[in-house]
Amino acid sequence: MSFHVVIPARFASSRLPGKPLLDLGGMTMIARVATQALASAAQSVVVATDDERVAQAVASTAAEAAMTRAAHPSGSDRVMEVATQRGWREDEIVVNVQGDEPLIPPAVIDQVAGLLHVPYSDCGVATLCEPIVRGEDVFDPNIVKVVADRSGRALYFSRAPIPWSRAGFGAGAGERLEGAHWQRHVGIYAYRIRALREFVAWPPSPLEEVEALEQLRLLDHGRHIAVAQAVAAVPGGVDTPADAERVRAVIAG
């Protein structure tokens, strides 16, 4: 199995300015993400950034840094710029690993790339999910939910509590969840280059704009997204100072 990893890392952040350079146990966050990706089976790991300071931080690892335009609307567009710079073939696979996931298990990177080989060779995009076990998480709009069909292709992604339990959710958000109905979307994607090129060329779709979820653009255009249960737990990323402290505690053991 052959694939590339690209890690978009924009320096600016409304909640955590300079987020890629946060110190997490003596290593910058972007260096930790790159190190996790380097432990996967990827043939190349590239950090796509718009800031020389981030590129310098990447130099402490075996990953490569690629300078990309600052004005990209999303990380997916930044990944596509790298694919174009590198001349990757239309049938090659690239995994978009978010630059704020310093604890991402290498096994899930391999897993999501492998989905586009077997059993979803007919899909151009793949992603992962994991069970939601706390009732309040189903109602948290910051936790994206996904519903898939029985063949493992996404039906819909939402910030809303989907599926809705007519009998179980009548009293509010504290219900005990039963069954395997509720799945958190894990924000890692594998793309065939041709599918990614097509995706970034489309304008944002109405559903995407309502939910603020760019993957809905693919579903709106009738494209299949393969979804599988992550083979390892994927800790949350770093969006706030509290998240950074949580990661530091994990690293410190």
N, C-alpha and C positions, 0 to 999 in steps of 0.2 A: 504494500500500500504506500503510495507516494502522495504527499501533500505539503503545502506551505502553511505557516502561521503568520498572520499580520496582526500587530497589536496597535490600534489607533491610540495615540496619547497626545491630547490637546493640552497645552499648558494652562489656558484660561479655564476657570470653573467658577460658576456663580456662588456655590456654597463653600468650595475649598480651593481658592486660587493657588496655582502651582501644585496641584494635587499629585502629579506624577513624581514630584521630588520630595514628597513627604518622607521623613525618616521613620522606617519601620524596623526597629531592632538593629540599627546600624547599617541599613541598606535602604536605598530609595525604593519607593513603591514600584516604579517602572522597572527597576532592576530585578525586584522580586518576581514580578509578573513574567518578565523575560526568562528568568531562571527556571520557573515552573514550565514554561513552554519549551525550553531547551531540553527538559527531561522527557518530553514526548517523543514520538517517532517522526516528527516533522523533518523534512529535508532542509528547510531553511526557516529561520525565525527573524522577522523584520519588525522593528518598531517604527510606525509611521507617525511623524510628529511635525509640528510647525514651529518648533523652538529649539535653538542650538543647545540650550541648557539641558533639555531632555536627551538630545542626541549624545551629549557628553556623559550623561549618567548611564546611558546604554553601553558606552565604551568599556565600562567595568565588567561587562559580561561578554559571552561569545556570540550574542545576537548582533544583528546589523541594524543601523539606523538609516531611515530614508526621510529626507526633507520633503514635505508635501505642502500644498497650498493652505493658507490659514482659513480661507473662506468656505470650506466644505460644510454643508448642512448637517452631515452625520458621519459617524465612523465608517459606515459602509462605503461612502464616497471616497474616504481617505484610503480604504483598503483597495478600492478599484484603481486609484491613482498609482499605488505601488505595483499592482498587477500589470498595469500598462507600462510603467517605467521598466519593469523587469522583462516584459515581453512574454509573460506566461501564456501558454496555449489555452484555447477556449475550453478544452476538456479537462484541464488541470483543476485541482481542488485547493481552495484556500480556506483556512479556518480563521474567523474573526474572533480573537480573544480580547475581551475588554481590558483596557489599561488600568482599571481599578479593582482587579481581581487577584490580589497578591497570594491568595491561598488556593487558587484553582488547581485541582488535581490533574496531573499530566494524563491520567487514564481517561478522563472525560474528553480531553482534546483528541486523543486517538480514537475514542469511541465515536464522536460526532463526525469525524472525517471518514471513518469506516462505514458509516451508514450510507454514504453515497456510492460505495462499492457494492456492498450487500447489506441488507436485502432490498435497498431502495435505489437501485441503479437507474430507475426511471425518473427519479426526482433530481431537481437541480439545487435544492436547498435542504438542509437538515438542521435540527436543533434538539434540545434535551428538556426533560422535565423531571420533577420529583414530587412525591406525595406531600400534600399539606395536611398536617396533623393537628393544628390548633384552629379552633373555630374562628377566633378573631382574625387570623391571617386571611381567611377567605374574604373577609370584609375590608381588608386593608388595600386601598387603591394603589399603594406603592408595590404591592406584590401582584405580579401579572399572572393571571390564570390561563390555562390552555385546555381546550377540549379537543380530543382526537377521535377519529373513527376507529373501527376495529382492526383496520389494516395498518394503523400507525401513521396516519396522515392528518395534519391539523385541520380541524373544522373552524375553530375561531380562537382568538386570543382576546382577553379583556381585563380591564382593571376592576370590573364588576364581579360579584360572586357568581361565577358560572361553574357547573350547572347550579341552578337554584333549586333547593330542596323545599318543595311546597309544604310538606308536612313538618320538616325539621327546623326551618328558619323563621317560623312565625313569631317567636318570642324575642328575637334579637340576635346579637353577634356572639353569644357565649356558648352556643350549642356544642355538644360533643360530636365530632365527626365520626361517621361509621361508613365503612366501605372504602373503595378506592376511587371515588368520583372526582376528588379535588386535586388538581395538579398545579404546582408552581412552575412557571416557565423559567428555565435556566437560560440566561441570555448569552449563549454561545451559539454561533452559526458556522456551518460549513457550506460553502458555495462551489458549484462549478463556475468557472470564470465566465462562461457565456451567460449563465443565469444572473450572476452579479452585475454584469454589464447591462443586461436588459433591465434589471431592477432599478439601478441608479439613473437610468435614462428616463424612466417614467416620472411624471409629476406626482406629488403626494396625493393620495386618494382621499375621498371624503371620510371613509371609516378610519383611516390612519389619523386624520386631523382631529376627529372626534375623540378617539381614545389616546392620542399621542403615542401610538405604537406603529413603527414603520413596517413591521412584518405584515400588517394588514394590507399593505399595498400589493404584496404578492398574491394573497388570497383574493383580493378584489379583481385581480387580473386572471384569476382561474389557475394559478400555479400551485402545485403541490409542495407542501413542506413536510418532510419526514420528521416524526417526533418519537423519541424513545426515552425510557427511564434511564436516568444517569446511573452509571455503574458505581459511582462513589458520591458521597454527599458533597455538595458544592456550597461552601460558606458564602455568606453575602459579601458584596463588594464594599468599597469605601466611598461613601457619599458625604459623611459628616465627621466632625471631630470625634464623636462617640464611636463611630465605626472604626476609626483609626486606633482608638484605645483598645477596642475589642481585639483587633488584629495583633496589636503589640502584646497583649496578654497571651494570645495563642502562641505567638512566636517565642515568648519568654518561657512558655511551658508551665 
